[in-house]
Amino acid sequence: MSTDTKLRAIAFVWHGKLEDFNTSLAWSPDGGQLAAASVSGQVAIYDATQGRAIHLFEQAHADGCDALAWRPDGNALATAGRDGTWKLWDTTDGKILAGHEAGAMWAEHLAWSAQPIGDQGNLLALGAGNQVTLWTGKGEPFGAAIKLTKTVAEVAWIIGGTTLSVGTSLGVSLRDPLTGTEERLFPSRDPILNMAFSPSGKWLMTGNQDCSVHVWNTDNGAEMHMRGFAAKVRQLAWHRASRWLATGGGPTISVWDCSGRGPEGRTPLLLEWHADQISALHYQPEGDWLASGARDGSIAIWSPTQRQNQISRAKIGSGVTRVAWSPDGKLLAATGEAGEVQVLAVE
């Protein structure tokens, strides 16, 4: 626990505002722009330096926007919403490059491959209902839909950004994106809510319906369990070196040491300051600081493994829904339940 006199000053660089609860937040790959979406269907793209809204799509999706994903070249933004569609927007002129039915009422999950897939370039994975579809960088369909027996909980690209990972309540399936064939399955006895692979690919973590975290060593398939969280663990954040994993699941943040044999049986580092439940976590992409947000609007920045573990703190006007460091780790964006879009910097 830190004292106020030792904390670094934090500056509010700029702020924006959407109409309603902010559902998604994403920095452009070069950090020059910031996109935010709301449950009202608004999507805004801001100049990350000045906070000017470059584009404001008043109703990008009629019944709310649930997901954002920047194309890796930064020149287009994919959005998906509760109207059962997904769209690809030109981030220069704000025009729609493509728009398609998602195949289910709610389209909630988007992820671009970090690397080209075969000769197809970067592919977009879209999770909607109980299926995943793939799309080219131009917004054209690629291959057949991947059908699952349960609703998709999350999609991600792993192993150098070329293997598709799909999470459902039954576990995590690794797929060949060119054929859709399942290459490996990590089954779960407890329904999963989310998943996070370590940057090294060695560890797979899932937050589960029974207030637990499951861990798989992907090298040998060994499964571990951490239980006893106060709430469902909806926040998982990996340190860039793949050693430390931060988890929510209540007002206290647990930071697990995943070196060597892994975290099972180890006592986590506990970061205690928030009075309300943790709602957002994110490690710096190019640093060691961890940002956290809670439902009471409080924000903290931590250096978990240091004796003086809290670096700074701030507060926004409503409950925090997302926090995200810029690609260079110099700016922190946070969004709120009342539509706030805030960008902060630690001095």
N, C-alpha and C positions, 0 to 999 in steps of 0.2 A: 504494500500500500504506500503510495507516494504522498508527500506533503505538497501543498500548493506552492510553497516557496521554491521547490526544486523543479517544478514543471516548466517546460518551454512554452513560450507564448505561441498562440495559434491565431492566424489571421483568416477572416472570411474574405476571400479574394473576390467573389461575385456570387450573386444568387439569381435564380430564375424561378418560375412558378407555372405549374400546370394546374388543370382544373380540379384534379381529384387524386386519389391514392396512387402513388407512383409504383409501377409494377416491374420496371426493368430499367437498367442503366448500363451504358457501354461506352468506353473510350474508343476513338478511332485508333487504328494501328500505330499511327505516328504521334498520337496524343494531341493533335491539333484541334480535334472536335470531340464533342461529348453529346451522346444521344440519350434521351430519356423518354419513357412512355408511361401512360396512365390508364387506369381502369375506365376512364371516360372515352378512350380511343385516341386521345391526343398523342402525337409523337413530335418532339422538338429536337432539332440538331443545333447545338450552340457552338460558337467560336470559343474554344477552351481558354483563350487568353483574356478576352474582354467580357465574355458572358452574353454576347449578342446572339439572338436567335437567328441563325442563318436561314433555317427552314422551320415552319410550324405547320404540321399537318393536323388540322383541327379534328378530323375524324378519319384517321388512317384505317381504323377498323371500327365498324359500327357498334359493336358491343364490348369494346375494350381491347387493348393491346397487351399481350402477355409476354412477348419475347422480342428481343432485338439481337442482331448479329451483323457486325461489319464484315463485308467481303475483305479478304486479306490485303487487297491493294488499296483499300480505304476509299474507293470511288463509288461504292454502293453500299446500301444498308438494307438488310432483310428484316421484315417485321411479320409477326403472326398474331392472330387475334381470335376472339370468341365469336366472330362472325363466320368462322370456318374457312378463312382464306389466309393466304400469305402473299406478301408483296415485296418487290425489289425496287428500291428507290435510287435514282441517280443523286448523289450527294452534292453535285455541282449545281445542277439547275432545279433539283427538287421534283423532277418528273418521274413517273412510274415506268420502270423498264420492263416489268413483268408482274402479272398478278394471276393467281391460280387458286382453285379450290384445294383445301388441305386434305380432304377425305374424311373429316370428322367435324363435329360441331365446334369443338374448341381446339385451336392449334396453339400449343403452349411451349414447344421446345425447338430451338434452332441452334445449329453449330456448323461452322465452316471448317473444312479440313485445313490444317496448317500447311500441308504439302499437296502438290498435284497428285491426283489419283490416276495412275497409268498415263494415258495421253488425253485425259479429260479435263485437266486443270483442277483447280480447287472445287470441291463439291460441297453443297449445302445439304445437311441432314435436317429433316423436318419431322418432329414427332407430334402426331395428332391422334387422339383416341388410342386404338390398339395397333397402329401401324406407323412405320417410318418410310418416308419417301426421300429420294435423292434428286438433286437439281444441279445443273451446271451454273457456272458463273454468269451466264446470260439469262438465267431463270428458266431454262428448258428442262423438261423431265429427263431423268436418267435411270434406266433399268426399271425393274418391276418393284412394286411396293413390298416391303418386308412386313409380313403379318405376324403379330404376336397374340398370345392367348389372353394377355392382360393389358391394361392401359399403360402406355409409356410414361415412366416417371422422370426420365432424363435421357439425353443423348450427348455423346462426347466423342472426340477423336483422340486416340492414344497411339502408343508405339511409333513415335516419329510423326504422328498426325495422319497416318494412313490406314489405321484400323478403326472400324466403327464400333462403338460401345453403346449398348442400349440397356437401360435399366427398367425393369418392371417390378411389380410387387413380389414376384417369384425369384428375382435374382438379377444378375448382370450377364448379358450375352455379348460376346465379341463376334463381329461379323466381317466377312470379306466384302468390301463395298462394291466390288465389280460383279460379284455373283449373288450377294445377299446370304451366302452360306454361313451357318453358325460354325465358328472354329473352336469356341470354348465357352463353357457356361460355368458361372459361379452361382450355384443355387443358394437360396436363403430360406430358412425355416420361418423367419419373421418378415412380414411385409416391409419392403424398403421404401423410403421417402425420397432419397437422393443418393448420389454416388460421387466419389472423387478419387481419381487415380493420382498417385504421387508423380511429380515430374519425371522421375527415373523410370516409372512404370512398374516398379517392384511391388508396390502396395496398392491395394484397392480397399477403400473405406466406404461404408454405407451407413447412413442414418436411418433408423428403423422405427416402425410404428409402436414398438413396445418400449420406447425410451432407451434404446441401446445403440451401440455402434458395433458393426461387424467389420472385421479386418481379414483380408486374404493376402498371403504371400503369393504373388503370381508366379514366382519361380517354382515353388513346390506344391502350391495349392493348399497349404496349411491355413486353417480358418481359426480366428481368435474372436473373443467377444469382450466388450467393455460395457457394463451395465450400471444401473443405479442413478442415471441422470434424472433431474427433477422434471424434465419435459421432453417431448419428442425432439430429436436432434436434427434440425433442419439446416444447420450451418456447419460447413466443413471447409477448412482453409489450409492449404499446404504451403509450407515454406519452400522457397525455390530450390534448396539443397536436398529436399525430400526427407530430411531428418525429423522435422517437427510438424505435427498436425494439430491445428486448433479446432475445437469443437464447441458448439453452444449447448443447448439443452437446459436452460435456466438462466439465472442472473450471473452465474460464475462461468468464466471461460476455462476450459481444460486444455492444456498443451501437452501432447503426448510425444515421448521420445521413441521414434521408430527406427533407431539405429540397431544394428546387429540382429538379434532375434525378434525384434519388434516390440510393440507396446504392451502386450498382454502381461499382466502381473506387475507392471510398473506403476508407481504412483505418479500421476500427472502433475505438472506445474499448474497451480490454480491462480488465476488472475481475478481478483475480487475488487470491485468498485461500483459496478452498475447495481442499481437498486431494483431494476425491472428486468424482464426476460431479454436475453440477447436475441436480436433479430437480424444481424448482419455481421459478417467477418470477412476480412481480406488482407492477405500478406502483400507487402511491396513486391513487385515483380523483379526489381533490381536492388533490393535492400533487405533489411531484417526486421522492419517494423511491422506490427500487426495493428490493423484498425478494427474497431468494434463499434457497433451501434445497438441501441436497445429501444424497447417499446415506449419508454418515457422520453425519447428524444435525445438522450445522452450519447455522446461519442467519446471514445478513448483511443489513444494511440499508445502502443506498448512496445517495449523491447524485452520480450519475455524471458530471455535467459540472462539478463543483466540484474544485478542486485537492485538497482533503481529501475524497476521494470515498467513503470508508467512514465511515458514521455510527455503527454499533453492530454487535454480534455476540452470538450466543447459541448454545446447543446443547440438543437434546432427546435422549431416550434411545435412539432408533432412527432409521433413515433417514427423511428428510423426504419425504412424499408430496404435500403441498399447502401453499401459503401463500396467504393472502387478506387484504387490507386491508379494514377496515370501510368502509362508504360514506363516512364523514367522514374516513377516513384516520388516525384516532387510535389504533386498535388493530390488531394483526396477529394473525391466527389461523394456526396451523400444525398439521398432523397428521403422524402417524408410522406406520411399518411395523408397530409393535407395538400400535397402537391409540390412541396419545396424541392428545389434543385440547388444545392449549395456546393461551392468549391472552396476548399480550405487549404492552407499551407502552414506547416510548422516552421517557426522562425528560429 
